[in-house]
Amino acid sequence: MRSGSTKTITKMKHHWELYLLVLLPVLYLIIFKYVPMVGVQIAFKDFNIIKGIWGSQWVGFKHFQLFFDSPNFWLLIKNTVTISVYSLAAGFPIPIILALALNELRTGIFKKSVQMITYAPHFISTVVMVSIVMLMLSPHVGVVDRLFTFFNIPTTNFMGVPEFFKSIYVWSGVWQEMGYASIIYIAALAGVDPSLYEAARIDGASRWKKIIHIDLPSLLPITIIMLILSLGSIMGVGFEKIYLMQNALNLSSSEVISTYVYKVGLIGANFSFSSAVGLFNSMINLILLLIVNFIARRVSQTSLW
């Protein structure tokens, strides 16, 4: 036992630079991710700001029950799941397709131009992105409205129609993130042994067959990992963009758990209730992550753990 401990200490001393490098991320996780979890207990209390977290009265699952009995419960679940699944269905395969297409462009200014054009939107802030979307779809002055008018197509207030909200949210997100999301797949394709392509070329394989028999199998492990992570956060629809795109007309389609928690918890100052809703959302994500990881490990032998 002592011998093992001595070897570990010796190894740490020998590679102290690496441990020092890891120290800051570990401290970040502990301070900002694990320590705040102590505050989760207010979901089971009637939080009183004067008494504080420790002095507030325990009420058990009262706030969870209030949320389940709320008339907004099924609307929030429906909108959250629908937007997440829609985003996953539209946004997950497109970066893979883009990576495969860029991989076929071996050299040249065209490939670099496509990479720059598709990567750039990722660095646009959410506020600016939403402003661009709203200006383009604005009635009477927006680009889309002008095009519809030019072709004598009836126009409408797109941001005010609940049925259009999800598509606007999802496809603007796909446009913004597809280039950046494709980087990890491009990196995976860069690690493919060139001799495989040479052998396929000698055998007379077309580009399509190279993609099917070489590229896609090479991408399969990382694709499964990314799919597990995506499905594990399917209830975690981002707050900022949806909140900025919301208005009184599209609220029935745009109200999700994250915006509801913000309105009830911060604006309404009902901290215990909003904590209960947020904890419920996180637990659903955790359960989904465990299930998807288990299925992936059984089916493909590739998983997070």
Salt bridges, closest charged atoms under 4 A:
ASP46 OD2 - LYS62 NZ 3.25
ASP46 OD1 - HIS63 NE2 3.14
GLU104 OE1 - ARG207 NE 3.56
GLU177 OE1 - HIS122 ND1 2.74
GLU198 OE1 - ARG201 NH2 2.81
GLU255 OE1 - LYS263 NZ 3.15
